[in-house]
Amino acid sequence: MSTKARQTMTNSLKNIVVPYLREHGFKGSFPHFRRQNEDNIDLITFQFNRHGGSFVVELAVCPADGVTMSWGEKIPPNKVTAHDVNDRYRLSENPNDPDARWFNYEAAKNQEDYDLVAKKVKNLLHVSDPNWIKSLF
């Protein structure tokens, strides 16, 4: 899978999903986003398959003051990512199917195909409910 395909997919996510996240209070820059709540931080990270053609969306929560790693390093609230948290949830069209956790864009042939994948992700992110991510754990 080409670098161009990944960049096109990233651009679709930035154009379709990121504005939606921002509307609902998420900050950060692609691929890591966070939303500070009263008692926790919602975390969303996009992770691309190193072999190309697909990506996962990882969701996590952490305490409002950030995370302290096992070796003592403190990750502040404005820097923490889903990768800093052990307990993560992978967004999925079908939570009972492990393969459905990967959003595949390998067959995308034009911009509309990439946008369809991004719209699928957006439709699965119920972030208008401030308790949604926390409820997954």
Rosetta constraint file for C-alpha pairs under 8 A:
AtomPair CA 1 CA 5 HARMONIC 6.74 0.50
AtomPair CA 1 CA 6 HARMONIC 7.78 0.50
AtomPair CA 1 CA 51 HARMONIC 7.15 0.50
AtomPair CA 1 CA 52 HARMONIC 5.08 0.50
AtomPair CA 1 CA 53 HARMONIC 5.90 0.50
AtomPair CA 1 CA 106 HARMONIC 7.19 0.50
AtomPair CA 2 CA 6 HARMONIC 6.70 0.50
AtomPair CA 2 CA 52 HARMONIC 7.32 0.50
AtomPair CA 3 CA 7 HARMONIC 6.13 0.50
AtomPair CA 4 CA 8 HARMONIC 6.06 0.50
AtomPair CA 5 CA 9 HARMONIC 6.18 0.50
AtomPair CA 5 CA 53 HARMONIC 7.72 0.50
AtomPair CA 6 CA 10 HARMONIC 6.06 0.50
AtomPair CA 6 CA 52 HARMONIC 7.07 0.50
AtomPair CA 6 CA 53 HARMONIC 7.23 0.50
AtomPair CA 7 CA 11 HARMONIC 6.08 0.50
AtomPair CA 8 CA 12 HARMONIC 6.29 0.50
AtomPair CA 8 CA 111 HARMONIC 7.53 0.50
AtomPair CA 8 CA 114 HARMONIC 7.10 0.50
AtomPair CA 9 CA 13 HARMONIC 6.31 0.50
AtomPair CA 9 CA 105 HARMONIC 7.44 0.50
AtomPair CA 9 CA 114 HARMONIC 5.59 0.50
AtomPair CA 9 CA 115 HARMONIC 7.71 0.50
AtomPair CA 9 CA 118 HARMONIC 7.70 0.50
AtomPair CA 10 CA 14 HARMONIC 6.12 0.50
AtomPair CA 11 CA 15 HARMONIC 6.04 0.50
AtomPair CA 12 CA 16 HARMONIC 5.93 0.50
AtomPair CA 12 CA 17 HARMONIC 7.79 0.50
AtomPair CA 12 CA 111 HARMONIC 7.96 0.50
AtomPair CA 12 CA 114 HARMONIC 6.22 0.50
AtomPair CA 12 CA 115 HARMONIC 5.40 0.50
AtomPair CA 12 CA 118 HARMONIC 6.01 0.50
AtomPair CA 13 CA 17 HARMONIC 5.04 0.50
AtomPair CA 13 CA 18 HARMONIC 6.43 0.50
AtomPair CA 13 CA 115 HARMONIC 7.60 0.50
AtomPair CA 13 CA 118 HARMONIC 5.22 0.50
AtomPair CA 14 CA 18 HARMONIC 4.96 0.50
AtomPair CA 14 CA 19 HARMONIC 7.29 0.50
AtomPair CA 14 CA 30 HARMONIC 7.44 0.50
AtomPair CA 15 CA 19 HARMONIC 6.73 0.50
AtomPair CA 16 CA 20 HARMONIC 6.93 0.50
AtomPair CA 16 CA 115 HARMONIC 7.47 0.50
AtomPair CA 16 CA 118 HARMONIC 6.34 0.50
AtomPair CA 16 CA 119 HARMONIC 6.67 0.50
AtomPair CA 16 CA 122 HARMONIC 7.33 0.50
AtomPair CA 17 CA 21 HARMONIC 6.32 0.50
AtomPair CA 17 CA 118 HARMONIC 6.51 0.50
AtomPair CA 17 CA 119 HARMONIC 7.23 0.50
AtomPair CA 17 CA 121 HARMONIC 7.31 0.50
AtomPair CA 17 CA 122 HARMONIC 5.37 0.50
AtomPair CA 18 CA 22 HARMONIC 6.17 0.50
AtomPair CA 18 CA 30 HARMONIC 7.99 0.50
AtomPair CA 19 CA 23 HARMONIC 6.16 0.50
AtomPair CA 20 CA 24 HARMONIC 6.61 0.50
AtomPair CA 20 CA 122 HARMONIC 7.47 0.50
AtomPair CA 21 CA 25 HARMONIC 6.59 0.50
AtomPair CA 21 CA 26 HARMONIC 5.33 0.50
AtomPair CA 21 CA 27 HARMONIC 8.00 0.50
AtomPair CA 21 CA 127 HARMONIC 7.36 0.50
AtomPair CA 22 CA 26 HARMONIC 4.84 0.50
AtomPair CA 22 CA 27 HARMONIC 6.47 0.50
AtomPair CA 24 CA 127 HARMONIC 6.58 0.50
AtomPair CA 24 CA 128 HARMONIC 6.05 0.50
AtomPair CA 25 CA 35 HARMONIC 5.81 0.50
AtomPair CA 25 CA 36 HARMONIC 7.96 0.50
AtomPair CA 26 CA 33 HARMONIC 5.95 0.50
AtomPair CA 26 CA 34 HARMONIC 5.19 0.50
AtomPair CA 26 CA 35 HARMONIC 4.47 0.50
AtomPair CA 26 CA 36 HARMONIC 7.81 0.50
AtomPair CA 27 CA 33 HARMONIC 5.47 0.50
AtomPair CA 27 CA 34 HARMONIC 5.39 0.50
AtomPair CA 27 CA 35 HARMONIC 6.22 0.50
AtomPair CA 28 CA 32 HARMONIC 5.92 0.50
AtomPair CA 28 CA 33 HARMONIC 4.59 0.50
AtomPair CA 28 CA 34 HARMONIC 6.24 0.50
AtomPair CA 29 CA 33 HARMONIC 6.25 0.50
AtomPair CA 30 CA 45 HARMONIC 7.97 0.50
AtomPair CA 30 CA 46 HARMONIC 7.66 0.50
AtomPair CA 31 CA 45 HARMONIC 5.45 0.50
AtomPair CA 31 CA 46 HARMONIC 5.08 0.50
AtomPair CA 31 CA 47 HARMONIC 7.28 0.50
AtomPair CA 32 CA 43 HARMONIC 7.52 0.50
AtomPair CA 32 CA 44 HARMONIC 6.01 0.50
AtomPair CA 32 CA 45 HARMONIC 4.60 0.50
AtomPair CA 32 CA 46 HARMONIC 6.80 0.50
AtomPair CA 32 CA 81 HARMONIC 6.06 0.50
AtomPair CA 32 CA 82 HARMONIC 7.59 0.50
AtomPair CA 33 CA 43 HARMONIC 5.80 0.50
AtomPair CA 33 CA 44 HARMONIC 5.13 0.50
AtomPair CA 33 CA 45 HARMONIC 6.30 0.50
AtomPair CA 33 CA 81 HARMONIC 7.12 0.50
AtomPair CA 34 CA 41 HARMONIC 6.43 0.50
AtomPair CA 34 CA 42 HARMONIC 5.45 0.50
AtomPair CA 34 CA 43 HARMONIC 4.55 0.50
AtomPair CA 34 CA 44 HARMONIC 6.35 0.50
AtomPair CA 34 CA 78 HARMONIC 7.84 0.50
AtomPair CA 34 CA 80 HARMONIC 7.76 0.50
AtomPair CA 34 CA 81 HARMONIC 7.21 0.50
AtomPair CA 35 CA 41 HARMONIC 5.47 0.50
AtomPair CA 35 CA 42 HARMONIC 5.04 0.50
AtomPair CA 35 CA 43 HARMONIC 6.68 0.50
AtomPair CA 36 CA 40 HARMONIC 6.44 0.50
AtomPair CA 36 CA 41 HARMONIC 4.56 0.50
AtomPair CA 36 CA 42 HARMONIC 6.57 0.50
AtomPair CA 36 CA 64 HARMONIC 6.79 0.50
AtomPair CA 36 CA 77 HARMONIC 7.83 0.50
AtomPair CA 37 CA 41 HARMONIC 5.57 0.50
AtomPair CA 37 CA 42 HARMONIC 7.37 0.50
AtomPair CA 37 CA 64 HARMONIC 7.04 0.50
AtomPair CA 37 CA 130 HARMONIC 7.83 0.50
AtomPair CA 38 CA 64 HARMONIC 7.05 0.50
AtomPair CA 39 CA 63 HARMONIC 6.60 0.50
AtomPair CA 39 CA 64 HARMONIC 5.42 0.50
AtomPair CA 40 CA 61 HARMONIC 6.49 0.50
AtomPair CA 40 CA 62 HARMONIC 5.59 0.50
AtomPair CA 40 CA 63 HARMONIC 4.52 0.50
AtomPair CA 40 CA 64 HARMONIC 4.14 0.50
AtomPair CA 40 CA 65 HARMONIC 7.82 0.50
AtomPair CA 41 CA 61 HARMONIC 5.48 0.50
AtomPair CA 41 CA 62 HARMONIC 5.34 0.50
AtomPair CA 41 CA 63 HARMONIC 6.14 0.50
AtomPair CA 41 CA 64 HARMONIC 5.38 0.50
AtomPair CA 41 CA 66 HARMONIC 7.69 0.50
AtomPair CA 41 CA 77 HARMONIC 7.48 0.50
AtomPair CA 42 CA 59 HARMONIC 7.49 0.50
AtomPair CA 42 CA 60 HARMONIC 6.15 0.50
AtomPair CA 42 CA 61 HARMONIC 4.75 0.50
AtomPair CA 42 CA 62 HARMONIC 6.96 0.50
AtomPair CA 42 CA 133 HARMONIC 6.59 0.50
AtomPair CA 42 CA 134 HARMONIC 7.42 0.50
AtomPair CA 43 CA 58 HARMONIC 7.97 0.50
AtomPair CA 43 CA 59 HARMONIC 5.57 0.50
AtomPair CA 43 CA 60 HARMONIC 4.99 0.50
AtomPair CA 43 CA 61 HARMONIC 5.73 0.50
AtomPair CA 43 CA 62 HARMONIC 7.81 0.50
AtomPair CA 43 CA 80 HARMONIC 7.98 0.50
AtomPair CA 43 CA 81 HARMONIC 6.05 0.50
AtomPair CA 43 CA 82 HARMONIC 5.29 0.50
AtomPair CA 44 CA 57 HARMONIC 6.84 0.50
AtomPair CA 44 CA 58 HARMONIC 5.65 0.50
AtomPair CA 44 CA 59 HARMONIC 4.69 0.50
AtomPair CA 44 CA 60 HARMONIC 6.60 0.50
AtomPair CA 44 CA 81 HARMONIC 7.28 0.50
AtomPair CA 44 CA 82 HARMONIC 6.01 0.50
AtomPair CA 45 CA 57 HARMONIC 5.74 0.50
AtomPair CA 45 CA 58 HARMONIC 5.16 0.50
AtomPair CA 45 CA 59 HARMONIC 6.65 0.50
AtomPair CA 45 CA 81 HARMONIC 6.93 0.50
AtomPair CA 45 CA 82 HARMONIC 5.85 0.50
AtomPair CA 45 CA 83 HARMONIC 7.58 0.50
AtomPair CA 46 CA 55 HARMONIC 6.80 0.50
AtomPair CA 46 CA 56 HARMONIC 5.88 0.50
AtomPair CA 46 CA 57 HARMONIC 4.65 0.50
AtomPair CA 46 CA 58 HARMONIC 6.36 0.50
AtomPair CA 47 CA 55 HARMONIC 5.42 0.50
AtomPair CA 47 CA 56 HARMONIC 5.34 0.50
AtomPair CA 47 CA 57 HARMONIC 6.39 0.50
AtomPair CA 47 CA 58 HARMONIC 7.54 0.50
AtomPair CA 48 CA 52 HARMONIC 6.98 0.50
AtomPair CA 48 CA 54 HARMONIC 6.06 0.50
AtomPair CA 48 CA 55 HARMONIC 4.05 0.50
AtomPair CA 48 CA 56 HARMONIC 6.45 0.50
AtomPair CA 49 CA 53 HARMONIC 6.87 0.50
AtomPair CA 49 CA 54 HARMONIC 5.52 0.50
AtomPair CA 49 CA 55 HARMONIC 5.36 0.50
AtomPair CA 49 CA 56 HARMONIC 7.83 0.50
AtomPair CA 52 CA 106 HARMONIC 7.75 0.50
AtomPair CA 53 CA 104 HARMONIC 5.78 0.50
AtomPair CA 53 CA 105 HARMONIC 5.26 0.50
AtomPair CA 53 CA 106 HARMONIC 4.34 0.50
AtomPair CA 54 CA 102 HARMONIC 5.96 0.50
AtomPair CA 54 CA 103 HARMONIC 5.25 0.50
AtomPair CA 54 CA 104 HARMONIC 4.23 0.50
AtomPair CA 54 CA 105 HARMONIC 5.72 0.50
AtomPair CA 54 CA 106 HARMONIC 6.82 0.50
AtomPair CA 55 CA 102 HARMONIC 5.46 0.50
AtomPair CA 55 CA 103 HARMONIC 5.33 0.50
AtomPair CA 55 CA 104 HARMONIC 6.78 0.50
AtomPair CA 56 CA 90 HARMONIC 6.64 0.50
AtomPair CA 56 CA 91 HARMONIC 7.11 0.50
AtomPair CA 56 CA 101 HARMONIC 6.16 0.50
AtomPair CA 56 CA 102 HARMONIC 5.01 0.50
AtomPair CA 56 CA 103 HARMONIC 6.13 0.50
AtomPair CA 57 CA 90 HARMONIC 5.70 0.50
AtomPair CA 57 CA 91 HARMONIC 5.46 0.50
AtomPair CA 57 CA 101 HARMONIC 7.90 0.50
AtomPair CA 58 CA 82 HARMONIC 6.66 0.50
AtomPair CA 58 CA 88 HARMONIC 6.21 0.50
AtomPair CA 58 CA 89 HARMONIC 5.62 0.50
AtomPair CA 58 CA 90 HARMONIC 4.60 0.50
AtomPair CA 58 CA 91 HARMONIC 6.25 0.50
AtomPair CA 59 CA 82 HARMONIC 6.32 0.50
AtomPair CA 59 CA 88 HARMONIC 5.62 0.50
AtomPair CA 59 CA 89 HARMONIC 5.04 0.50
AtomPair CA 59 CA 90 HARMONIC 6.18 0.50
AtomPair CA 59 CA 91 HARMONIC 7.06 0.50
AtomPair CA 59 CA 133 HARMONIC 6.85 0.50
AtomPair CA 60 CA 82 HARMONIC 5.36 0.50
AtomPair CA 60 CA 85 HARMONIC 6.83 0.50
AtomPair CA 60 CA 87 HARMONIC 6.65 0.50
AtomPair CA 60 CA 88 HARMONIC 4.87 0.50
AtomPair CA 60 CA 89 HARMONIC 6.30 0.50
AtomPair CA 60 CA 133 HARMONIC 7.00 0.50
AtomPair CA 60 CA 134 HARMONIC 7.70 0.50
AtomPair CA 61 CA 82 HARMONIC 7.52 0.50
AtomPair CA 61 CA 85 HARMONIC 7.61 0.50
AtomPair CA 61 CA 88 HARMONIC 7.98 0.50
AtomPair CA 61 CA 133 HARMONIC 7.18 0.50
AtomPair CA 61 CA 134 HARMONIC 6.34 0.50
AtomPair CA 62 CA 66 HARMONIC 6.33 0.50
AtomPair CA 62 CA 67 HARMONIC 6.66 0.50
AtomPair CA 62 CA 85 HARMONIC 7.08 0.50
AtomPair CA 63 CA 67 HARMONIC 6.81 0.50
AtomPair CA 64 CA 77 HARMONIC 6.66 0.50
AtomPair CA 65 CA 76 HARMONIC 6.54 0.50
AtomPair CA 65 CA 77 HARMONIC 5.55 0.50
AtomPair CA 66 CA 74 HARMONIC 7.39 0.50
AtomPair CA 66 CA 75 HARMONIC 5.68 0.50
AtomPair CA 66 CA 76 HARMONIC 4.76 0.50
AtomPair CA 66 CA 77 HARMONIC 4.33 0.50
AtomPair CA 66 CA 78 HARMONIC 7.92 0.50
AtomPair CA 66 CA 80 HARMONIC 6.29 0.50
AtomPair CA 67 CA 74 HARMONIC 5.92 0.50
AtomPair CA 67 CA 75 HARMONIC 5.16 0.50
AtomPair CA 67 CA 76 HARMONIC 6.73 0.50
AtomPair CA 67 CA 77 HARMONIC 7.66 0.50
AtomPair CA 67 CA 80 HARMONIC 7.02 0.50
AtomPair CA 67 CA 84 HARMONIC 7.36 0.50
AtomPair CA 67 CA 85 HARMONIC 7.62 0.50
AtomPair CA 68 CA 72 HARMONIC 5.84 0.50
AtomPair CA 68 CA 73 HARMONIC 5.59 0.50
AtomPair CA 68 CA 74 HARMONIC 4.37 0.50
AtomPair CA 68 CA 75 HARMONIC 6.04 0.50
AtomPair CA 69 CA 73 HARMONIC 5.19 0.50
AtomPair CA 69 CA 74 HARMONIC 6.32 0.50
AtomPair CA 69 CA 75 HARMONIC 7.49 0.50
AtomPair CA 69 CA 84 HARMONIC 7.60 0.50
AtomPair CA 75 CA 79 HARMONIC 6.24 0.50
AtomPair CA 75 CA 80 HARMONIC 5.59 0.50
AtomPair CA 76 CA 80 HARMONIC 6.06 0.50
AtomPair CA 80 CA 84 HARMONIC 6.35 0.50
AtomPair CA 81 CA 85 HARMONIC 7.37 0.50
AtomPair CA 82 CA 88 HARMONIC 6.97 0.50
AtomPair CA 89 CA 136 HARMONIC 7.26 0.50
AtomPair CA 89 CA 137 HARMONIC 7.76 0.50
AtomPair CA 90 CA 101 HARMONIC 6.09 0.50
AtomPair CA 91 CA 95 HARMONIC 7.73 0.50
AtomPair CA 91 CA 101 HARMONIC 5.98 0.50
AtomPair CA 91 CA 124 HARMONIC 7.38 0.50
AtomPair CA 91 CA 125 HARMONIC 7.94 0.50
AtomPair CA 92 CA 100 HARMONIC 5.55 0.50
AtomPair CA 92 CA 101 HARMONIC 4.45 0.50
AtomPair CA 92 CA 102 HARMONIC 7.42 0.50
AtomPair CA 92 CA 124 HARMONIC 7.61 0.50
AtomPair CA 93 CA 100 HARMONIC 5.88 0.50
AtomPair CA 93 CA 101 HARMONIC 6.99 0.50
AtomPair CA 93 CA 124 HARMONIC 7.26 0.50
AtomPair CA 94 CA 100 HARMONIC 5.75 0.50
AtomPair CA 94 CA 101 HARMONIC 7.57 0.50
AtomPair CA 95 CA 100 HARMONIC 7.23 0.50
AtomPair CA 95 CA 101 HARMONIC 7.47 0.50
AtomPair CA 97 CA 101 HARMONIC 7.43 0.50
AtomPair CA 103 CA 117 HARMONIC 7.03 0.50
AtomPair CA 104 CA 117 HARMONIC 7.56 0.50
AtomPair CA 105 CA 113 HARMONIC 7.72 0.50
AtomPair CA 105 CA 114 HARMONIC 6.52 0.50
AtomPair CA 105 CA 117 HARMONIC 6.83 0.50
AtomPair CA 108 CA 113 HARMONIC 4.96 0.50
AtomPair CA 108 CA 114 HARMONIC 5.93 0.50
AtomPair CA 109 CA 113 HARMONIC 6.31 0.50
AtomPair CA 109 CA 114 HARMONIC 8.00 0.50
AtomPair CA 110 CA 114 HARMONIC 6.82 0.50
AtomPair CA 111 CA 115 HARMONIC 6.13 0.50
AtomPair CA 112 CA 116 HARMONIC 6.11 0.50
AtomPair CA 113 CA 117 HARMONIC 6.70 0.50
AtomPair CA 114 CA 118 HARMONIC 6.46 0.50
AtomPair CA 115 CA 119 HARMONIC 6.04 0.50
AtomPair CA 116 CA 120 HARMONIC 6.17 0.50
AtomPair CA 117 CA 121 HARMONIC 6.50 0.50
AtomPair CA 118 CA 122 HARMONIC 6.27 0.50
AtomPair CA 119 CA 123 HARMONIC 6.09 0.50
AtomPair CA 120 CA 124 HARMONIC 6.49 0.50
AtomPair CA 121 CA 125 HARMONIC 6.46 0.50
AtomPair CA 126 CA 132 HARMONIC 6.46 0.50
AtomPair CA 127 CA 132 HARMONIC 6.33 0.50
AtomPair CA 127 CA 133 HARMONIC 7.36 0.50
AtomPair CA 131 CA 135 HARMONIC 6.05 0.50
AtomPair CA 132 CA 136 HARMONIC 6.77 0.50
AtomPair CA 133 CA 137 HARMONIC 7.57 0.50
